[in-house]
Amino acid sequence: MPRSLAERLRVHEQHKARLADEAARLNNVERKIRTRRLIEAGALIEKVGLLNLDTNVLYGALLSLREGLDDNHQIEAWAALGGRTFAREARLRDAGQEAILLAFPAPLPKDATASLRAAGFRFNRLMLHWEGLAQYSEAESLAAAYGGAARRVATHNVAIRPLDATDATG
């Protein structure tokens, strides 16, 4: 049975409305993905300690990075460095370790320095302190045993995880 013109127009308008709704939903998903990516980029800039740079300096630095995009060896080197760093941070996080500085009021005897080295610390001759990666409670007790103090090193760790499809639609 043939449909009337009015009926066909109504069906056509419903179809157009469904397509417009779908286009709006897709635009919203794309906007969320872009926003997430911008947040990740900002978090990476903060993580490496560049957030305090003047805007012109940061922009110039990023422009100079763009020049290396034609060099596949450079991109591979950047990817390897980033991958190693993320993996190292994940291992430290899983082990509960963080960057610690140990300060002592006077030079330490050899047995104390041997203990510190065995715990993974090294002496920084320029800053005149011991530094290393350890669990804070263990480093604090080690420092106290020799009359020193432990201090956490401020880091710019921001958790960044890859975007998956559920993030974009949620």
C-alpha positions as CSV (number, residue, x, y, z in Angstrom):
1,M,0.0,0.0,0.0
2,P,1.6,3.3,-1.0
3,R,2.3,5.8,1.6
4,S,0.9,9.3,1.4
5,L,3.3,12.2,0.9
6,A,2.7,13.5,4.4
7,E,3.6,10.1,5.8
8,R,6.8,9.9,3.8
9,L,7.7,13.4,4.9
10,R,7.1,12.5,8.6
11,V,9.4,9.4,8.3
12,H,12.0,11.4,6.5
13,E,12.0,14.1,9.2
14,Q,12.3,11.4,11.9
15,H,15.2,9.9,10.0
16,K,16.9,13.4,9.8
17,A,16.4,13.9,13.5
18,R,18.0,10.5,14.3
19,L,21.0,11.4,12.1
20,A,21.3,14.8,13.8
21,D,21.2,13.1,17.2
22,E,23.9,10.6,16.1
23,A,26.1,13.4,14.7
24,A,25.8,15.3,17.9
25,R,26.7,12.2,19.9
26,L,29.8,11.6,17.7
27,N,30.8,15.3,18.0
28,N,30.5,14.9,21.8
29,V,32.7,11.8,21.8
30,E,35.3,13.5,19.6
31,R,35.3,16.5,21.9
32,K,35.8,14.3,25.0
33,I,38.7,12.5,23.3
34,R,40.4,15.8,22.3
35,T,39.9,17.2,25.8
36,R,41.3,14.1,27.4
37,R,44.4,14.3,25.0
38,L,44.9,18.0,25.9
39,I,44.8,17.2,29.6
40,E,47.3,14.4,29.1
41,A,49.6,16.7,27.2
42,G,49.4,19.3,30.0
43,A,50.0,16.6,32.6
44,L,53.2,15.5,30.7
45,I,54.4,19.1,30.6
46,E,53.9,19.3,34.4
47,K,55.4,15.8,35.0
48,V,58.7,16.8,33.3
49,G,58.9,20.1,35.2
50,L,58.3,22.5,32.4
51,L,55.0,24.0,33.6
52,N,56.8,26.9,35.3
53,L,58.4,28.0,32.1
54,D,57.3,31.3,30.6
55,T,54.6,30.7,27.9
56,N,56.9,31.9,25.1
57,V,59.7,29.7,26.2
58,L,57.5,26.6,26.4
59,Y,56.0,27.4,23.0
60,G,59.4,27.8,21.5
61,A,60.6,24.5,23.0
62,L,57.6,22.7,21.6
63,L,58.1,24.3,18.2
64,S,61.7,23.0,18.2
65,L,60.4,19.5,19.0
66,R,58.2,19.7,15.9
67,E,61.3,20.0,13.8
68,G,62.4,16.5,14.9
69,L,59.2,14.9,13.7
70,D,60.7,14.2,10.2
71,D,63.6,12.2,11.8
72,N,62.4,8.6,12.5
73,H,65.6,7.9,14.6
74,Q,64.7,10.9,16.8
75,I,61.1,9.7,17.2
76,E,62.3,6.2,18.1
77,A,64.8,7.6,20.6
78,W,62.0,9.8,22.2
79,A,59.7,6.8,22.3
80,A,62.4,4.6,24.0
81,L,63.2,7.2,26.6
82,G,59.5,7.8,27.4
83,G,58.8,4.1,27.6
84,R,61.8,3.4,29.9
85,T,60.8,6.3,32.1
86,F,57.2,5.2,32.4
87,A,58.3,1.6,33.1
88,R,60.7,2.7,35.8
89,E,58.1,4.9,37.5
90,A,55.7,2.0,37.4
91,R,58.3,-0.3,39.0
92,L,59.0,2.3,41.7
93,R,55.3,2.8,42.4
94,D,54.7,-0.9,42.6
95,A,57.7,-1.3,45.0
96,G,56.5,1.7,47.1
97,Q,59.8,3.5,46.4
98,E,60.3,7.2,46.0
99,A,63.2,9.6,45.7
100,I,64.7,10.3,49.1
101,L,67.4,12.7,50.3
102,L,69.4,11.9,53.5
103,A,71.2,14.7,55.3
104,F,73.7,14.3,58.2
105,P,75.2,17.0,60.4
106,A,78.7,15.6,60.2
107,P,80.7,13.2,58.0
108,L,79.8,9.6,58.5
109,P,82.1,6.7,59.5
110,K,82.9,4.0,56.9
111,D,80.4,1.5,58.3
112,A,77.6,4.0,58.0
113,T,78.5,4.9,54.4
114,A,78.7,1.2,53.6
115,S,75.2,0.7,55.0
116,L,73.8,3.7,53.0
117,R,75.4,2.3,49.8
118,A,74.0,-1.1,50.5
119,A,70.6,0.4,50.8
120,G,70.9,2.0,47.4
121,F,72.0,5.5,48.3
122,R,74.8,7.4,46.8
123,F,76.6,10.5,48.1
124,N,76.2,13.7,46.0
125,R,79.5,15.6,46.5
126,L,78.0,18.8,45.0
127,M,75.0,19.0,47.3
128,L,76.7,17.2,50.2
129,H,73.8,14.8,50.8
130,W,72.9,11.2,50.2
131,E,70.2,10.4,47.6
132,G,68.5,7.3,46.4
133,L,65.3,5.5,45.8
134,A,63.8,3.7,48.8
135,Q,60.7,3.3,50.9
136,Y,60.4,6.4,53.0
137,S,60.0,4.6,56.3
138,E,63.1,2.5,55.8
139,A,65.1,5.5,54.7
140,E,63.9,7.5,57.7
141,S,65.0,4.8,60.1
142,L,68.3,4.4,58.4
143,A,69.0,8.2,58.6
144,A,67.9,8.3,62.3
145,A,70.3,5.4,63.1
146,Y,73.2,7.7,62.1
147,G,71.8,11.0,63.5
148,G,70.5,12.3,60.2
149,A,67.1,13.2,58.6
150,A,65.3,11.9,55.6
151,R,63.4,14.1,53.2
152,R,61.1,13.2,50.3
153,V,62.0,14.8,46.9
154,A,59.0,16.6,45.4
155,T,58.1,15.1,42.1
156,H,55.6,16.0,39.5
157,N,54.0,12.6,39.1
158,V,50.6,12.8,37.5
159,A,49.0,9.5,36.7
160,I,48.3,9.3,33.0
161,R,46.6,6.3,31.5
162,P,45.7,5.5,27.9
163,L,42.3,6.5,26.7
164,D,40.0,3.7,25.9
165,A,36.6,3.6,24.2
166,T,34.6,3.7,27.4
167,D,36.2,6.9,28.6
168,A,35.1,8.7,25.5
169,T,31.5,7.7,25.8
170,G,31.1,8.1,29.6
